[in-house]
Amino acid sequence: MKDFIFAALPWICMGLMLAIFFVRSAKKKNGDKKEENKENYGSEGMGIGMCIGTSLGISLGNYTGIGMMLGMLIGLAVGSAMEKKDKEE
């Protein structure tokens, strides 16, 4: 059971990340003016989450791929929740 979960978890994380990406791009494509001007830290969160997840995966055992995928997913969720402020403010 443990082997199955560790084999399937990266694929599940990638599917969730693609779903989030396609929903965000569909909102922009529909011409939603509120969503066009909003910027967030999603990509920065993914990068930081990937680094933290990789280091945690290595330190807790040889689970580099799983740590990287979970870190990217959590980083995307946290980064998307924070909106960028305008420089004029």
N, C-alpha and C positions, 0 to 999 in steps of 0.2 A: 504494500500500500504506500509506504514511504517513497519507494522508487517511482511509482506512478505519479505521485504528487510533485516530486522534484522534476520529473520529465515534462509534466503538463503545465506547471506554473509559469515558465517563461512565455509559452504560447498564449496563455490566458491573459497575461499582462500586456503582451503586444496587441492582442485583440482589443483590450480595453483602451489602450493608448490610441489605436487607429480609430476606434469609435469616437473618442473625444475629439480627435483631429478632424474627422469628417463632419461632426456636428458643428464645430466652430467654423469650419470653412463654409458650410451650408448657410449658417446665419449671416455671414458676410456676403454671400452670393445673392441672398434674397433681398438685399438692399436695406437691411435693417440699419438705419443711420446711427442708432445708439451703439450698436455693436461695432460699427466701423471705426469709431473714434476711440474706443476703449482699447488700451494696451495693457498687457499684464506681464508678469515675470515667469511665464510658463516655460520658455526655453532655458532661462537661467536656472530655474528650479530643477529642470530635468538634468542639466549638467552637474549641478551640485549634488543632487540626489544620486546620480550615477556614481560619482566619486565616493560618496559616503557609503552607498550600498555595496560597492566593490570592496572597500576596505573592511566593512563588517562581514561580508561573505567570506573573505579570506581569513579573518581572525576567528570566526566561529567554526571553521572547518573549510573544506575545499568546495565552497558553494559560491563561486565567483559569479556565474551567470544568473543565479537566482537572486543574489544580493543586488546585482546591477539592474535587473528588471524591476524588482520591487522598489529600489531607490529611485529609478526614473519615473515610475508610476506615482509614487508618493510626492516626489519633487514637482511633477506636473500638476498634481492636485493642489499642492500648497502654493505654487507659483501662480496658478491661474486664479486663485482666490484673492491675490493681492493686485490691485490696480496701480499702474504707474501714474505718478503725479505729473502735471504739466510743469515745465521749467519756469513758466511765468508766475506760478502760484508761489 
